[in-house]
Amino acid sequence: MKNPAGFELIGCGVWGEVHARTYANSPHAKFIAVGDKDQNQAKHFAGLYKASNYYTDFKKILEKPEIDKLC
């Protein structure tokens, strides 16, 4: 199997939780970072879904080399 793709999540709302759960449970994804304007929410999601990092500035997430840029 290829190395898992590095993913980030920007926005920890209802749909964000669906995506976070999917990334966290997929053998094809490595959940790298979570971003939300609410620091407590970002930290909570990162801990709950085992993302490596959390941010309140989405631009910081996009700078991470572990995130696979698919577009």
N, C-alpha and C positions, 0 to 999 in steps of 0.2 A: 504494500500500500504506500502511496505517496505520502509525504509529510502533510500533516493537516494544515489547512489554510488559516491564516491569522485573521480574526474578525474583531471588529469593535462595534459597540452599540452606542448610538447617540440618541438620547431621550429615554427616560425610564418610566414612561406612562404605561397604559394597559397593553398596547401592542408591543412596546419595548420589552415587557415581561415575557410575552410569547416568543419573541426573538431570542432573548437571553436564555430562556429554558432550552430552546432548540440548539443554540450554539454550545451550551454547557453539556448537553447530552449527546452531541454528535461526535463520532470518532473521526470525522473529516474536518472538524473545526477546532481551532485553538482560540479560546476566548481571551483576548489580550486586554481590552480596556472598555470601560464604561464611562460615558459622559452625560451629565445632566446639569442644568443650571442650579439645581438644589444639591449641594455637596453631600448632605446626609442621605439623600436618595441614591446618589451615585455610589457612595460608599456601601450602602446597604446592598444594592444590586451586585456590586463587585464581590462582596463577601458571600452573599447567598448563592451566586452562580459561578463562583471561583474564577473571576476575571483577575488578571494580574495587577491591574491599575485602575484608578478612577480619576476623573477630571471634571472641572466645571467649565473649562474652555475647550470646545471641540477641536480647535486648531492644534492644540497640544497632542491630541490623539492622532491626528493625521500626520504628525511628524514622526511617529513611531515606525521604525523600519520593519518591525515584525508584522505589521498590518499589511496584508496583501491588497494592493490597489488593483481592482478588477476592471476599472474603466479608465 
